[in-house]
Amino acid sequence: MMEKGYRIQGACLIVDVPDELDHHQAERIRRETERIRRGRPVRYLIFDFSDTSFMDSSGVGMLINRYRELSALGGRVAAAGVGPGVKKLFSVSGLSRIITFYPDVKTAVSELWEE
């Protein structure tokens, strides 16, 4: 059974990122995405930042690690609904060079699925 905040759509695992992505939330997301990926063929990991107003370096590290894991398997990591404050952190940290932005989850799923 999948926890609230995680859903599968085709080969995409969609993660609803909480309001604040801090150390505790980053660790919870890391554990849960690893657990889900063990049991399902996930090629794309889409983080939905629509409700997120804060992210610290733990969130950045978790995203980089998810990127490395999926890239090694030929997959991709994407971010949807990223607001201005979090987008600035993506830019400063270099995440914007490795993670593609989409305006919303629906667009991310449809564009990744077409690859």
C-alpha positions as CSV (number, residue, x, y, z in Angstrom):
1,M,0.0,0.0,0.0
2,M,1.3,3.4,-0.9
3,E,1.4,6.2,1.6
4,K,-0.6,9.4,1.1
5,G,1.4,11.8,-1.0
6,Y,2.8,9.1,-3.4
7,R,1.1,7.8,-6.6
8,I,2.1,5.9,-9.6
9,Q,1.0,6.9,-13.1
10,G,2.4,4.7,-15.8
11,A,6.2,4.6,-15.3
12,C,6.1,7.8,-13.2
13,L,6.2,8.0,-9.4
14,I,4.7,11.3,-8.3
15,V,5.7,12.6,-4.9
16,D,3.7,15.4,-3.2
17,V,6.3,17.5,-1.4
18,P,5.1,18.9,1.9
19,D,5.0,22.6,2.8
20,E,8.5,22.4,4.3
21,L,11.1,20.1,2.9
22,D,13.6,19.8,5.8
23,H,15.9,17.0,7.1
24,H,13.0,14.9,8.5
25,Q,10.8,15.2,5.5
26,A,13.7,14.6,3.1
27,E,14.6,11.4,4.9
28,R,11.0,10.2,4.9
29,I,10.7,10.9,1.2
30,R,14.0,9.1,0.5
31,R,12.9,6.0,2.4
32,E,9.4,5.9,0.9
33,T,10.6,6.4,-2.7
34,E,13.2,3.6,-2.3
35,R,10.5,1.3,-0.9
36,I,8.1,2.0,-3.7
37,R,10.7,1.7,-6.4
38,R,11.8,-1.7,-5.2
39,G,8.4,-3.1,-6.0
40,R,7.5,-1.2,-9.2
41,P,9.1,-0.3,-12.5
42,V,9.6,3.4,-12.0
43,R,11.4,5.3,-14.7
44,Y,10.5,8.8,-13.8
45,L,10.3,10.5,-10.5
46,I,8.2,13.7,-10.4
47,F,8.3,15.9,-7.3
48,D,5.2,18.1,-7.0
49,F,6.3,21.3,-5.3
50,S,2.9,23.0,-5.6
51,D,2.4,23.3,-1.8
52,T,6.1,23.8,-0.9
53,S,7.3,27.1,0.5
54,F,10.6,26.1,2.1
55,M,13.4,23.7,1.2
56,D,16.8,23.4,3.0
57,S,20.0,21.6,2.0
58,S,18.7,18.2,3.1
59,G,16.0,18.5,0.4
60,V,18.7,19.5,-2.2
61,G,20.8,16.5,-1.2
62,M,17.8,14.1,-1.4
63,L,16.9,15.4,-4.9
64,I,20.5,15.0,-6.1
65,N,20.6,11.4,-4.8
66,R,17.3,10.5,-6.4
67,Y,18.7,12.1,-9.7
68,R,21.9,10.0,-9.5
69,E,19.9,6.7,-8.8
70,L,17.4,7.2,-11.6
71,S,20.0,8.5,-14.1
72,A,22.1,5.4,-13.6
73,L,19.0,3.4,-14.6
74,G,18.2,5.5,-17.6
75,G,15.4,7.4,-15.8
76,R,14.8,11.1,-15.1
77,V,13.8,13.3,-12.2
78,A,11.5,16.3,-12.7
79,A,10.0,19.0,-10.6
80,A,6.4,20.4,-11.1
81,G,4.7,23.5,-9.6
82,V,7.9,25.0,-8.2
83,G,7.3,28.5,-6.7
84,P,9.7,31.4,-6.8
85,G,11.4,30.8,-3.4
86,V,12.2,27.1,-4.0
87,K,13.1,27.8,-7.7
88,K,15.8,30.2,-6.5
89,L,17.3,27.5,-4.3
90,F,17.2,25.1,-7.3
91,S,19.2,27.7,-9.3
92,V,21.7,28.5,-6.5
93,S,22.3,24.8,-5.7
94,G,22.7,23.8,-9.4
95,L,19.6,21.5,-9.3
96,S,18.1,23.4,-12.1
97,R,20.8,22.1,-14.4
98,I,19.9,18.4,-13.8
99,I,16.2,18.5,-13.0
100,T,13.6,19.6,-15.5
101,F,10.9,22.0,-14.4
102,Y,7.3,21.6,-15.5
103,P,4.4,23.9,-14.7
104,D,2.3,21.1,-13.2
105,V,2.3,17.3,-12.7
106,K,-0.1,16.7,-15.7
107,T,2.4,18.4,-18.1
108,A,5.3,16.5,-16.6
109,V,3.7,13.1,-16.9
110,S,2.6,13.7,-20.5
111,E,6.0,15.1,-21.7
112,L,8.1,12.5,-19.9
113,W,5.8,9.7,-21.2
114,E,6.4,10.9,-24.8
115,E,10.2,10.3,-24.6
